[in-house]
Amino acid sequence: MRRAEFIAIAGILCLPTLADVRAQDWTVAAQACYADTGPASAAYRATCKDHDQYDSILACEAAAGEYNALTRTRMAGRDQVNTFMLGFGAVHGCQ
């Protein structure tokens, strides 16, 4: 019985960590859009000329058919995505 209690407690303690990891998955998809050279990247670079990083990342994810990533990026929000993407430097021709 003691082992089952330990496993239950460990599971409860790990849940917040797993939720945080899942919430941050959008950063991986955003980085992929920034680094990609295929059709999804073309959507990103076309959009970023007159839209912010948030809209550009959403366009990339939609073009790639990455609807789960699209949802997570929307959940992160415009301000968080734009701030995160500042760390990657400017893309030629983008805002």
C-alpha positions in Angstrom: 0.0 0.0 0.0 2.8 2.4 0.8 4.2 2.1 -2.8 0.8 3.1 -4.3 0.6 6.1 -2.0 4.1 7.2 -3.1 3.2 6.8 -6.8 0.0 8.8 -6.3 1.8 11.6 -4.5 4.5 11.7 -7.2 1.9 12.0 -9.9 0.2 14.9 -8.2 3.5 16.7 -7.8 4.4 16.2 -11.4 1.1 17.5 -12.9 2.0 21.2 -12.7 5.4 20.5 -14.4 3.7 18.6 -17.2 1.2 21.4 -17.7 4.0 23.9 -18.0 5.9 21.8 -20.5 2.7 21.4 -22.6 2.1 25.2 -22.4 5.6 25.9 -23.7 5.3 23.6 -26.7 4.2 26.6 -28.8 7.8 27.9 -28.5 9.1 24.9 -30.3 6.6 25.4 -33.1 7.5 29.2 -33.3 11.2 28.4 -33.6 10.5 25.9 -36.3 8.6 28.6 -38.3 11.5 31.0 -37.9 14.0 28.4 -39.1 12.0 26.6 -41.7 12.7 27.0 -45.4 9.6 25.3 -46.9 6.1 26.4 -47.7 5.2 27.1 -44.0 8.2 29.4 -43.8 7.0 31.1 -47.0 3.7 31.8 -45.3 5.5 33.1 -42.2 7.8 35.5 -44.3 4.9 36.7 -46.5 2.8 37.5 -43.4 5.6 39.2 -41.4 6.0 41.9 -43.9 2.9 43.7 -42.7 1.9 41.8 -39.5 3.5 41.1 -36.2 5.3 37.9 -35.2 2.2 36.5 -33.6 0.2 36.6 -36.8 3.2 35.4 -38.8 3.6 32.3 -36.6 -0.1 31.6 -36.8 0.1 31.8 -40.6 3.1 29.4 -40.6 1.4 26.9 -38.4 -1.8 27.0 -40.5 0.2 26.5 -43.7 2.0 23.5 -42.1 -1.3 22.0 -40.9 -0.1 22.2 -37.3 -3.5 22.9 -35.7 -2.5 21.8 -32.2 0.5 24.2 -32.3 -1.8 26.9 -33.7 -4.1 26.4 -30.7 -1.2 26.5 -28.2 0.2 29.7 -29.8 -3.2 31.3 -29.5 -3.4 30.3 -25.9 0.0 31.9 -25.3 -1.3 35.2 -26.7 0.0 37.9 -28.9 2.2 39.7 -26.3 4.0 36.5 -25.1 4.7 35.3 -28.6 5.9 38.7 -29.8 8.2 39.0 -26.8 9.6 35.5 -27.2 10.3 36.0 -30.9 12.3 39.2 -30.2 15.1 36.9 -29.0 15.7 35.5 -32.5 16.6 38.7 -34.2 15.1 40.4 -37.2 14.1 38.6 -40.4 15.0 40.5 -43.5 11.9 42.3 -44.8 9.8 41.7 -41.6 8.5 44.1 -39.0 
